[in-house]
């Protein structure tokens, strides 16, 4: 978890230095829950806007799946998976889409 946190903090710092505001939206959410195990799925869209003009610079939508276990009466994330759109022509991730 610590490495993930450091990565996200670095990303936010870079956006700030670049003069970008980040808008985050969640969609297509679903939860399957049992007594002690649950899975949550959603799409998360990250949209970058220029602070100076509010112009949308880029956008990416990732699909997230979280696996949770109930431990000591509290739900803990024990597994997380994220994926992003892939360009079929190149096989590479599409990181800088303006519209998805």
C-alpha positions as CSV (number, residue, x, y, z in Angstrom):
1,X,0.0,0.0,0.0
2,X,2.9,2.4,0.8
3,X,4.3,2.2,-2.7
4,X,0.9,3.0,-4.2
5,X,0.5,6.0,-1.9
6,X,3.9,7.4,-2.8
7,X,3.1,7.0,-6.5
8,X,-0.2,8.8,-6.2
9,X,1.3,11.6,-4.1
10,X,4.0,12.1,-6.8
11,X,1.4,12.2,-9.5
12,X,-0.6,14.9,-7.7
13,X,2.5,16.9,-7.1
14,X,3.4,16.7,-10.8
15,X,-0.2,17.8,-11.8
16,X,0.1,20.8,-9.4
17,X,3.5,21.8,-10.8
18,X,2.0,21.5,-14.4
19,X,-0.9,23.8,-13.5
20,X,-3.5,21.2,-13.8
21,X,-6.8,20.6,-11.9
22,X,-7.9,17.0,-11.6
23,X,-11.5,15.9,-11.7
24,X,-12.3,12.4,-10.6
25,X,-15.7,10.7,-11.3
26,X,-16.9,7.2,-10.5
27,X,-19.4,5.3,-12.6
28,X,-20.7,1.8,-13.3
29,X,-20.3,0.8,-9.6
30,X,-21.3,-2.6,-8.3
31,X,-20.8,-4.5,-5.0
32,X,-21.1,-8.2,-4.3
33,X,-21.0,-8.9,-0.6
34,X,-21.0,-12.0,1.5
35,X,-20.5,-12.5,5.3
36,X,-16.8,-12.0,5.2
37,X,-15.8,-11.3,1.6
38,X,-16.8,-8.6,-0.8
39,X,-15.9,-7.4,-4.3
40,X,-16.4,-3.8,-5.5
41,X,-16.1,-2.8,-9.2
42,X,-16.2,0.6,-10.8
43,X,-14.9,2.8,-13.6
44,X,-12.9,5.8,-12.5
45,X,-12.3,8.7,-14.9
46,X,-9.5,11.1,-14.2
47,X,-9.8,14.3,-16.2
48,X,-7.1,17.0,-16.3
49,X,-8.0,20.6,-16.8
50,X,-5.7,23.6,-17.3
51,X,-6.0,25.9,-14.2
52,X,-5.6,29.0,-16.4
53,X,-8.4,28.3,-19.0
54,X,-10.4,25.3,-17.7
55,X,-9.6,23.5,-21.0
56,X,-9.7,19.7,-20.8
57,X,-6.2,18.5,-21.5
58,X,-6.6,14.8,-21.2
59,X,-8.6,12.1,-19.7
60,X,-8.3,8.4,-18.8
61,X,-10.8,5.9,-17.5
62,X,-9.5,3.0,-15.5
63,X,-11.5,0.0,-14.4
64,X,-11.0,-0.9,-10.8
65,X,-11.8,-4.1,-8.9
66,X,-11.3,-4.3,-5.1
67,X,-11.4,-7.5,-3.1
68,X,-12.3,-7.0,0.6
69,X,-12.2,-9.2,3.7
70,X,-14.0,-8.5,7.0
71,X,-11.4,-8.5,9.7
72,X,-12.2,-7.5,13.3
73,X,-15.6,-6.1,12.3
74,X,-14.0,-3.9,9.7
75,X,-13.7,-4.3,5.9
76,X,-10.1,-4.3,4.6
77,X,-9.0,-4.1,1.0
78,X,-6.8,-7.2,0.4
79,X,-6.7,-7.1,-3.4
80,X,-6.9,-4.3,-6.0
81,X,-6.7,-4.5,-9.8
82,X,-6.7,-1.7,-12.2
83,X,-6.7,-1.7,-16.0
84,X,-6.9,0.9,-18.7
85,X,-7.8,1.0,-22.4
86,X,-5.3,-0.5,-24.8
87,X,-4.8,0.7,-28.4
88,X,-5.4,-2.4,-30.5
89,X,-3.0,-1.2,-33.2
90,X,0.0,-0.9,-30.9
91,X,-0.9,-3.0,-27.9
92,X,0.1,0.0,-25.7
93,X,-2.0,1.7,-22.9
94,X,-3.8,4.9,-24.0
95,X,-2.8,7.3,-21.2
96,X,-3.6,10.7,-22.8
97,X,-7.1,10.5,-24.2
98,X,-9.1,13.7,-24.3
99,X,-12.4,11.9,-24.7
100,X,-13.3,8.4,-23.7
